[in-house]
């Protein structure tokens, strides 16, 4: 679940702070890089309840913890190890901008307007901007290359929403079936996005 250098977001007293995990001992504690001055300015004090969130393989997880103590010399905060960790689900959307080929049937390249740009991606589906006006319930095949190098190839998805954006259409599609290869490629991409931006 945890890994060294992993981004963690802490919410307490209606304020948020981001840090990175630098160690842990199962059942005992989690160590994070955090200066006392930065923590105290957000209302983070010993004993205060904290909602923590982190991302792993394209999924967002959350848990309840509290601050046990500061190791001042090492600029490390010690959090209580959580009793349980809950997954937020597969519908966390990650912003991106990737060209996508949209086909009604695999291998059908006759219609040049069946193209678009993936604006958001999740493990449940994608949101696309395209000149192509699809219909809700229509089944399409999508192919796009992730910036991590993986390719989502001919994944079948069903259109769940169509919005006329003036210059094109905003399409939301839900995957009908996601192969293990495609799922691993998406998880790798989402891990990278989460590391860069801190739990989008």
The 8 nearest C-alpha neighbors of each residue, nearest first, counted from 0:
[[1, 2, 55, 84, 60, 54, 53, 56],
 [2, 0, 3, 5, 20, 23, 55, 22],
 [1, 3, 5, 4, 0, 20, 22, 21],
 [2, 4, 21, 20, 5, 22, 1, 19],
 [3, 5, 19, 20, 21, 2, 6, 22],
 [4, 6, 19, 20, 3, 2, 7, 194],
 [7, 5, 19, 197, 18, 194, 53, 4],
 [8, 6, 53, 18, 19, 52, 17, 5],
 [7, 9, 17, 52, 51, 16, 53, 18],
 [8, 10, 51, 16, 15, 50, 17, 49],
 [11, 9, 15, 50, 49, 14, 51, 16],
 [10, 12, 49, 13, 14, 15, 9, 50],
 [11, 13, 14, 42, 10, 41, 43, 15],
 [14, 12, 11, 10, 15, 41, 42, 49],
 [15, 13, 12, 11, 10, 41, 16, 42],
 [16, 14, 10, 9, 11, 17, 8, 13],
 [15, 17, 9, 8, 10, 18, 14, 41],
 [18, 16, 8, 7, 9, 15, 6, 19],
 [17, 19, 7, 6, 32, 31, 8, 33],
 [20, 18, 6, 4, 5, 31, 7, 32],
 [19, 21, 31, 4, 5, 3, 22, 30],
 [22, 20, 3, 31, 30, 4, 19, 32],
 [21, 23, 30, 20, 29, 3, 31, 24],
 [24, 22, 29, 28, 30, 25, 21, 27],
 [23, 25, 27, 28, 26, 29, 22, 80],
 [26, 24, 27, 23, 28, 80, 29, 81],
 [25, 27, 80, 24, 28, 81, 82, 79],
 [28, 26, 80, 24, 25, 79, 29, 23],
 [27, 29, 80, 79, 24, 78, 23, 77],
 [30, 28, 23, 78, 80, 77, 22, 79],
 [29, 31, 77, 22, 21, 23, 76, 20],
 [30, 32, 20, 21, 76, 19, 75, 33],
 [33, 31, 75, 19, 18, 74, 21, 76],
 [34, 32, 75, 74, 76, 31, 35, 18],
 [33, 35, 74, 37, 36, 38, 75, 32],
 [34, 36, 38, 37, 39, 33, 71, 69],
 [35, 37, 39, 38, 34, 40, 33, 41],
 [38, 36, 40, 34, 35, 39, 41, 33],
 [37, 39, 35, 43, 40, 36, 41, 34],
 [38, 40, 42, 43, 36, 41, 37, 35],
 [39, 41, 37, 38, 42, 36, 43, 35],
 [42, 40, 39, 38, 43, 14, 37, 15],
 [41, 43, 39, 40, 44, 12, 38, 11],
 [44, 42, 38, 39, 41, 47, 11, 45],
 [45, 43, 47, 42, 46, 39, 66, 38],
 [44, 46, 66, 67, 47, 68, 43, 65],
 [45, 47, 66, 65, 44, 67, 48, 68],
 [46, 48, 65, 44, 45, 66, 49, 43],
 [49, 47, 65, 64, 46, 11, 50, 63],
 [50, 48, 11, 64, 65, 10, 63, 51],
 [49, 51, 63, 10, 9, 62, 64, 11],
 [52, 50, 9, 62, 61, 8, 49, 63],
 [53, 51, 61, 8, 60, 7, 62, 9],
 [52, 54, 7, 60, 59, 6, 8, 198],
 [55, 53, 59, 58, 60, 198, 193, 57],
 [54, 56, 58, 57, 190, 59, 53, 0],
 [57, 55, 186, 190, 58, 187, 189, 54],
 [56, 58, 186, 189, 190, 55, 54, 59],
 [59, 57, 55, 54, 56, 89, 60, 88],
 [58, 60, 54, 87, 53, 86, 55, 57],
 [61, 59, 86, 53, 85, 52, 87, 54],
 [62, 60, 52, 85, 51, 84, 86, 53],
 [61, 63, 84, 51, 50, 85, 81, 83],
 [64, 62, 50, 49, 81, 51, 48, 65],
 [63, 65, 49, 79, 81, 48, 50, 62],
 [66, 64, 48, 49, 47, 79, 46, 78],
 [65, 67, 78, 45, 46, 68, 77, 47],
 [66, 68, 78, 77, 45, 79, 65, 46],
 [69, 67, 77, 66, 45, 76, 70, 78],
 [68, 70, 76, 71, 75, 77, 35, 67],
 [71, 69, 75, 73, 72, 74, 76, 68],
 [70, 72, 74, 73, 69, 75, 35, 34],
 [73, 71, 74, 70, 75, 69, 34, 35],
 [72, 74, 75, 71, 70, 32, 34, 69],
 [75, 73, 34, 71, 33, 72, 70, 32],
 [74, 76, 32, 33, 70, 73, 31, 69],
 [77, 75, 69, 31, 33, 30, 70, 68],
 [78, 76, 30, 68, 67, 29, 69, 66],
 [79, 77, 66, 29, 67, 28, 65, 80],
 [78, 80, 28, 64, 65, 67, 81, 66],
 [79, 81, 28, 27, 26, 29, 78, 82],
 [82, 80, 83, 64, 79, 63, 62, 84],
 [81, 83, 80, 84, 26, 63, 62, 64],
 [84, 82, 81, 62, 85, 63, 80, 61],
 [85, 83, 62, 61, 60, 81, 86, 82],
 [86, 84, 61, 60, 62, 87, 83, 59],
 [85, 87, 60, 88, 59, 61, 84, 58],
 [86, 88, 59, 60, 85, 61, 89, 58],
 [89, 87, 86, 90, 58, 91, 59, 60],
 [88, 90, 122, 123, 91, 58, 121, 87],
 [89, 91, 123, 88, 121, 92, 122, 124],
 [90, 92, 121, 89, 93, 88, 58, 59],
 [93, 91, 121, 120, 119, 90, 94, 199],
 [92, 94, 120, 119, 121, 199, 95, 91],
 [95, 93, 119, 118, 92, 120, 96, 199],
 [94, 96, 118, 119, 97, 93, 117, 120],
 [95, 97, 118, 117, 116, 98, 94, 119],
 [96, 98, 117, 116, 99, 95, 143, 118],
 [99, 97, 116, 115, 117, 143, 100, 96],
 [100, 98, 143, 115, 116, 142, 114, 117],
 [99, 101, 114, 142, 141, 143, 113, 102],
 [100, 102, 141, 113, 114, 140, 99, 139],
 [103, 101, 140, 104, 139, 107, 105, 113],
 [104, 102, 139, 140, 105, 101, 138, 107],
 [103, 105, 102, 107, 106, 140, 139, 108],
 [106, 104, 107, 102, 140, 153, 103, 108],
 [105, 107, 108, 104, 102, 103, 153, 109],
 [108, 106, 105, 104, 109, 102, 103, 110],
 [109, 107, 110, 106, 111, 102, 113, 105],
 [108, 110, 107, 111, 113, 106, 112, 102],
 [111, 109, 112, 108, 113, 107, 102, 114],
 [110, 112, 113, 109, 114, 108, 100, 101],
 [113, 111, 114, 110, 131, 130, 129, 115],
 [114, 112, 101, 111, 131, 110, 102, 100],
 [115, 113, 100, 101, 112, 99, 129, 111],
 [114, 116, 129, 99, 128, 98, 127, 100],
 [115, 117, 98, 97, 128, 99, 127, 118],
 [116, 118, 127, 97, 96, 119, 126, 98],
 [119, 117, 96, 95, 127, 126, 94, 116],
 [120, 118, 94, 126, 93, 95, 125, 117],
 [121, 119, 125, 93, 92, 124, 126, 94],
 [122, 120, 92, 123, 124, 91, 90, 125],
 [123, 121, 89, 124, 90, 185, 120, 182],
 [122, 124, 121, 89, 90, 173, 174, 125],
 [123, 125, 173, 174, 121, 172, 122, 120],
 [126, 124, 120, 172, 119, 171, 121, 127],
 [127, 125, 171, 119, 170, 118, 117, 172],
 [126, 128, 117, 170, 116, 118, 169, 129],
 [127, 129, 169, 116, 115, 168, 170, 117],
 [128, 130, 115, 131, 168, 167, 114, 127],
 [131, 129, 167, 168, 112, 132, 115, 128],
 [130, 132, 129, 113, 112, 133, 168, 167],
 [133, 131, 168, 130, 134, 129, 161, 167],
 [132, 134, 131, 135, 137, 161, 158, 170],
 [133, 135, 137, 136, 132, 158, 161, 160],
 [136, 134, 158, 159, 137, 160, 161, 133],
 [135, 137, 158, 157, 159, 134, 138, 160],
 [136, 138, 158, 134, 135, 157, 139, 133],
 [139, 137, 157, 156, 158, 136, 155, 103],
 [138, 140, 103, 156, 155, 102, 157, 137],
 [139, 141, 155, 102, 153, 154, 101, 103],
 [142, 140, 101, 153, 154, 100, 155, 102],
 [141, 143, 152, 153, 100, 151, 99, 154],
 [144, 142, 99, 151, 150, 98, 100, 145],
 [143, 145, 150, 149, 151, 148, 146, 142],
 [146, 144, 147, 149, 148, 150, 143, 188],
 [145, 147, 148, 144, 188, 149, 97, 150],
 [148, 146, 145, 188, 149, 187, 191, 184],
 [149, 147, 146, 145, 150, 144, 184, 188],
 [148, 150, 145, 184, 147, 144, 151, 146],
 [151, 149, 144, 152, 143, 145, 148, 184],
 [152, 150, 143, 142, 181, 144, 154, 153],
 [151, 153, 142, 154, 150, 143, 141, 181],
 [154, 152, 141, 142, 140, 155, 105, 151],
 [153, 155, 141, 140, 152, 156, 177, 151],
 [156, 154, 140, 175, 139, 174, 153, 176],
 [155, 157, 174, 175, 173, 139, 138, 172],
 [156, 158, 138, 172, 173, 137, 136, 159],
 [157, 159, 172, 135, 136, 137, 160, 171],
 [160, 158, 135, 172, 171, 136, 157, 173],
 [159, 161, 171, 170, 135, 158, 162, 172],
 [162, 160, 170, 169, 168, 135, 171, 163],
 [161, 163, 169, 168, 164, 170, 160, 167],
 [164, 162, 168, 165, 167, 169, 161, 166],
 [165, 163, 168, 167, 166, 162, 169, 128],
 [166, 164, 167, 163, 168, 162, 130, 169],
 [167, 165, 164, 168, 130, 163, 129, 128],
 [168, 166, 130, 164, 165, 129, 163, 128],
 [169, 167, 163, 164, 129, 162, 128, 130],
 [168, 170, 128, 162, 127, 161, 164, 163],
 [171, 169, 161, 127, 126, 160, 168, 128],
 [170, 172, 126, 160, 159, 158, 125, 127],
 [173, 171, 158, 157, 125, 159, 124, 156],
 [172, 174, 124, 156, 157, 123, 175, 158],
 [175, 173, 156, 124, 176, 123, 155, 157],
 [176, 174, 156, 155, 173, 157, 177, 154],
 [175, 177, 174, 155, 178, 154, 156, 173],
 [178, 176, 182, 181, 174, 154, 179, 175],
 [179, 177, 181, 180, 182, 176, 154, 183],
 [178, 180, 182, 181, 183, 177, 184, 176],
 [181, 179, 183, 178, 182, 184, 177, 151],
 [182, 180, 184, 178, 151, 183, 179, 177],
 [181, 183, 179, 185, 184, 180, 178, 186],
 [184, 182, 186, 180, 185, 181, 179, 187],
 [185, 183, 181, 187, 149, 182, 186, 180],
 [186, 184, 188, 182, 187, 183, 189, 181],
 [185, 187, 57, 56, 183, 189, 188, 184],
 [188, 186, 190, 184, 185, 189, 56, 183],
 [189, 187, 185, 191, 186, 190, 147, 184],
 [190, 188, 57, 192, 186, 191, 187, 193],
 [189, 191, 193, 187, 56, 188, 57, 192],
 [190, 192, 194, 188, 189, 193, 195, 187],
 [193, 191, 189, 195, 194, 190, 196, 188],
 [192, 194, 198, 197, 190, 196, 191, 195],
 [195, 193, 191, 192, 197, 196, 190, 6],
 [196, 194, 192, 193, 197, 191, 198, 190],
 [197, 195, 193, 194, 192, 198, 199, 191],
 [196, 198, 193, 194, 6, 195, 199, 7],
 [199, 197, 193, 196, 54, 53, 194, 6],
 [198, 197, 193, 196, 93, 192, 92, 94]]
